């Protein structure tokens, strides 16, 4: 494909991609976050785990109370070789029967209650409450992570859109230079090789437009995936006002953000609760050393078909009740309790180390965000000066080239310097904006653009 055909295809493709974006519905950052919180699959799974924890807590609370069960057994006995009456013991009572077929019925109502087990049952309830709180905090941590990912993709799309505007402007300028180059070639002012370079520059500028539009589509797809949008509905994000002013705002202090995050971030609260839960697990393990006391009671009744008395009379006579108390004292358990206590203490040490590691990671993340915000803000200030100088220089070079005072090499060098300055300005601007907002988010504020 020659340069002219390549240029025409690039223009058509860029125009088609642009037209596609103009009909899409625009989403604000807050709208994206709200939709993701309501529809994200991982968050829904976390909610299910929370409900499972509530069910476990209800069960552990119910275990503090007595249990009651009813049982019945209906059986048929057949003695084909029986020649004389035989004794049948039913519910502890011996009866005589000469029937080869006998039908027996037994009924029991039994209750049991663990009165004391070293306090383990009540501590298990408290431990489940801790676990439910940790599950809830895990849901919050997932929601925070999703919000950060959405903000990063959102800002990346904003940056790419503004970069696309820059590329389109440069493409128009490159096309204008190419048209002027053709006139100069016809007048004998430049060579055919110079004209080919101008045509290549115009094609490259159009390619940059297409490549940037492709990047926007890729980031948009990732954002839709995070929002669990899987249909082909129109989707686009809305812009923000005065991104340059937002990039120049005061950067929050590292230590102030860190101290606030220690009290607010769910991952820190979760680690802190894990240490408390580990303490409780030690107490639960120690409960194995203590005696346990349980109460039991039951009511039983029975009847059989071989008796001369009716089933109702038999049940009246066979009705019995029982009650008992059981004391269990652990004497030798093959070091089971000792091992459980040791493991619980080791788990607490591990929980404490994880808590320290979470604090270290939190500070490292906040410090990284602060460094990125600070460095990019300084780069943004320098990029504004660089861009102003490069823009003026390129406009002068363009005018001089059209008048035949500058050659192709000088013009293309000037274009490269301007492109570099524009990219530096956009990257530093949006990176500063993103990391300032992330610092504020860790400080307890909502992400706003």
Order of alpha helices (4+ residues) and beta strands (2+ residues): alpha-beta-alpha-alpha-beta-beta-beta-beta-alpha-alpha-beta-alpha-alpha-alpha-beta-alpha-beta-alpha-alpha
